[in-house]
Amino acid sequence: MSQETRQKKTAGAFDIRNVIGSLLTVYGVVLLIVFAFAGNDARGDKDDNLWAGLVMLVVGLIFLAWARLRPIVVAGPGAGKTTSSSVTGGSPKV
């Protein structure tokens, strides 16, 4: 295993797409449950909970798939530091 592959890590649960996708998916499922169990008198002819729940569910699943397929790569410790061999010019001027 090379040093370059050891230093690369994914953001995982800290990726904002996971948070957004999870919340939208949960809210979408809640709206679909409300639509399924709401009485006809409360629902009337409007299917707002159905359409909003479906859209939120689909968008949430898209966010989760996006985060899974294209993860954010976080550099490991020491990946951005310069070494003494890369610095030229001698001692710093005061």
Summary of the structure (lengths in Angstrom):
residues: 94
radius of gyration: 24.3
end to end distance: 42.5
largest distance: 81.9
contacts: 206
relative contact order: 0.20
helix: 60%
strand: 6%
